[in-house]
């Protein structure tokens, strides 16, 4: 007779194969793709709890809230594009052996979304953005070109991400009620840090001259950032990096750059730099000295042992890079 974990691995393999074969977030047809969070389940194993997370932002959040009671493993490392991530066979064992699973949701992990919905029926599985959807949070962006779904890049609005911290703390408190008070305390400390970070963003972005508060990047990942901190945002690609670059759209962006005298555009760490670099030559050929403003972290944290390897460090790096490049006369 197979053990519970072994049987769960066998259960997951066909689901994983489906995700590998059947593609990404373009398959989802609505933003109602929300699993049961597993909040009725209770942890009954040994500490630290084994928790698997998808992206670095989520992994750091769970570590900060869970503290010594959790051991977190992250599937998608620095420089990995979650829109394009294809789960591999070893992911099955990691997921099967986890006590709980946390992911961003809102179709960010497009190729794994259906897998997580199925897993939520058997294991504590939680989308950190689930509470925002449940509450119908008015700050959620629903770009018309994203087929009726919400923009998943919510961490670029620090105040919105802080609300996700509260939701994760509540989930952990229900899942592991014996340490509920500690999770609440840890979340409160983290939220204070995020409140200060949000104020930093507001103050620094305000230093950019108003007519230069225009952010152009590889794909439409900074919509929440622009809405929260007062910038116009344009991406060469749409919400998902799986979308092909539209030549007509690129020409429109080039025209915008020249007409509004935009000094710089920005590459992203998890997207080919060629996507943005293709803007520079035609703009310069038209007499506009367009520059690369630097590299931003849109979908992934930075490399280990760098300031950008933390959520706060990533946001600060992005803000400082944007302010420096767009403030130059």
Secondary structure as UniProt FT lines:
FT   HELIX           4..22
FT   HELIX           25..27
FT   TURN            39..40
FT   STRAND          49..53
FT   HELIX           56..66
FT   HELIX           67..69
FT   STRAND          70..74
FT   TURN            78..79
FT   TURN            82..84
FT   HELIX           89..97
FT   STRAND          100..103
FT   TURN            106..109
FT   HELIX           110..112
FT   HELIX           113..119
FT   TURN            120..122
FT   STRAND          124..127
FT   TURN            128..129
FT   HELIX           130..134
FT   TURN            135..136
FT   TURN            138..139
FT   HELIX           144..146
FT   TURN            147..148
FT   HELIX           154..156
FT   HELIX           158..175
FT   HELIX           177..179
FT   HELIX           180..205
FT   TURN            206..207
FT   HELIX           210..212
FT   STRAND          214..219
FT   HELIX           223..229
FT   STRAND          232..237
FT   TURN            241..242
FT   HELIX           247..259
FT   TURN            260..261
FT   STRAND          264..268
FT   TURN            269..270
FT   HELIX           274..285
FT   TURN            286..287
FT   STRAND          291..296
FT   TURN            304..305
FT   HELIX           307..309
FT   HELIX           311..327
//
